[in-house]
Amino acid sequence: MKFYFLKINYLFIKYFDEIITVSLTTQKDLEKKGHKSNMIYNLFQEPSNKPKYALNKINPNKYKVLLNIGSEHSFKNITTIIKTMKLLKEYIFVKVGNPISKKNRNKNVKLIRKLNLEKKVFLLNKVSTQKIYDLIFSSNIYVAPSYSEGFGRTTIEAQMFNKKIICSNITINREILGKTASYVKKVNNPYSWYKKILNDKKKINNYMIKKNYSRFLYKKNAQKYFKLLNKIISS
């Protein structure tokens, strides 16, 4: 329902006095349509509680873990990663988050059964924030296969735990991740994901990752954006 109202609001966007976007990518998209806006990045708090290994039932010596957090809308491209799992022998895939679309969840479940991946692909519904951090901490690679996003906050959360990111080669991912992630060009091709996951040579640079996600930390950026909001409100 909320996505329906968001879509309706977008149709009437020209009637809004001020527009705030969460990335330069969406700001540029609006500019192409003739709409001026202000950009305020999504801001994050660094985790305060130490994570624990949440995947203790899975033998870490046998499997490596791919993780994704989000819905199962078509643009999230989860189906491609499920197909990729048929090729990956040493990995399991954990997808966390309410599906939102029951149709897509049913489609994914049927695909998992068809490919005999019940022991390799796990679709989890909404869990607590602490459990999400536990899952990120205990994963090996965070995959973000979406072919469209407005921001994509979960990749930044994964970077807070120094996780390797492999994501789709789309403008928004390039904007918020830059050189700290690895990119897949053929986002709908399972074999492209398979090759990247197995052969990715990019090493995790903790300094670069820290520098990257620091741009989105609340404690460093709140004052700057608070001033911008005040300026917008008072104008």
Sequence and secondary structure as in RCSB ss.txt:
>XXXX:A:sequence
MKFYFLKINYLFIKYFDEIITVSLTTQKDLEKKGHKSNMIYNLFQEPSNKPKYALNKINPNKYKVLLNIGSEHSF
KNITTIIKTMKLLKEYIFVKVGNPISKKNRNKNVKLIRKLNLEKKVFLLNKVSTQKIYDLIFSSNIYVAPSYSEG
FGRTTIEAQMFNKKIICSNITINREILGKTASYVKKVNNPYSWYKKILNDKKKINNYMIKKNYSRFLYKKNAQKY
FKLLNKIISS
>XXXX:A:secstr
 HHHHHHHHHHTGGG S  EESSHHHHHHHHHTT   EE    B    S    S TTS TTT EEEEEES   GG
G HHHHHHHHTT SSEEEEEES  S HHHHHHHHHHHHHTT TTTEEEE    HHHHHHHHHH SEEEE  S  S
  HHHHHHHTTT EEEEE  HHHHHHHGGGSEEESSTT HHHHHHHHHH      HHHHHHHHGGGBHHHHHHHH
HHHHHHHHH 
